[in-house]
Amino acid sequence: MVFAPKPVAADHVTGDGKYTDKLQFMFENADGGDDCEVSGCSVTSVIDRSTNYCNLYNLYCGGNVGCQVAQTDLTAIPLDKKTSLGAGKNKFKCRSGKKREL
């Protein structure tokens, strides 16, 4: 399978409907095989208490690390995490503990 590097844009509206976070993803072949390398960016506020990181982390977090899986359990290996000044990357802030039906 060949993936063309094209950006995919998405919005994430917070549970209370007050905020909309902007996300962007790039999908590319990894090592010429069937694996896919995904890079992503999430933008909201500067001091975000890890919100931007969690927007992305919650999409690829799998059952192997205790995340609830909606449909497909992904095997992901985070390679690099970069944040802007004031942004967090604490994965333990990503899980609210609330179970939601999809």
C-alpha positions in Angstrom: 0.0 0.0 0.0 1.4 3.4 -0.9 0.4 6.5 1.0 0.9 9.9 -0.6 2.0 12.6 1.8 -1.1 14.8 1.9 -2.3 16.8 4.9 -5.6 15.9 6.5 -7.2 18.7 8.6 -9.7 18.1 11.4 -11.4 19.9 14.2 -12.0 18.7 17.7 -14.8 20.4 19.7 -14.4 20.1 23.5 -17.1 18.2 25.5 -18.6 21.5 26.7 -18.7 22.9 23.2 -16.7 26.0 24.2 -13.5 25.4 22.3 -12.5 24.1 18.9 -9.0 22.7 18.5 -7.4 22.5 15.1 -5.6 19.3 14.1 -3.5 18.4 11.0 -2.0 15.0 10.1 0.4 13.8 7.4 0.5 10.1 6.4 3.6 8.6 4.7 4.9 5.1 4.0 7.3 3.9 6.7 10.4 2.0 5.4 8.7 1.2 2.1 6.5 -1.5 3.6 2.9 -1.7 4.8 3.5 0.4 7.9 2.4 4.0 8.0 4.1 6.9 9.6 1.8 9.6 10.9 2.8 13.0 12.0 0.4 15.4 13.6 -0.1 18.9 15.0 -2.8 20.2 17.3 -3.2 23.9 18.0 -5.2 25.6 20.7 -3.8 27.9 23.4 -0.2 28.4 24.6 -0.4 27.1 28.2 -2.6 24.2 27.3 -2.2 21.7 30.2 -1.3 19.0 27.6 -4.6 19.5 25.6 -2.8 19.7 22.2 -0.8 16.5 23.0 -3.9 14.7 24.3 -5.8 15.6 21.1 -3.3 13.5 19.2 -2.4 10.9 21.8 -6.0 9.8 22.3 -6.3 9.0 18.6 -3.5 6.4 18.6 -3.3 5.2 22.2 -4.0 1.5 22.1 -5.1 -1.3 24.5 -1.5 -2.3 25.0 -1.0 0.8 27.3 -4.5 0.7 28.9 -6.4 2.9 26.6 -10.0 2.2 25.7 -10.3 1.2 22.1 -13.4 2.3 20.1 -13.1 0.0 17.0 -9.5 -0.7 15.8 -6.7 -1.3 18.3 -3.7 0.4 16.8 -0.1 -0.5 17.5 1.7 2.8 17.7 5.2 3.7 18.6 5.6 7.5 19.3 9.0 8.5 17.9 9.2 12.2 18.6 7.1 14.7 20.7 7.7 18.4 20.1 5.8 21.1 21.9 5.6 24.8 21.6 6.6 27.1 24.4 4.2 26.6 27.3 2.5 23.5 25.9 2.6 20.2 27.8 3.0 16.6 26.8 1.8 14.7 29.8 -0.1 11.5 28.6 -1.5 11.0 32.1 -3.6 14.1 31.7 -5.2 12.6 28.6 -7.6 10.2 30.2 -10.6 11.7 31.9 -11.7 8.3 33.2 -15.2 8.8 31.7 -16.4 6.0 29.5 -18.5 7.2 26.6 -20.6 5.3 24.1 -19.6 5.9 20.5 
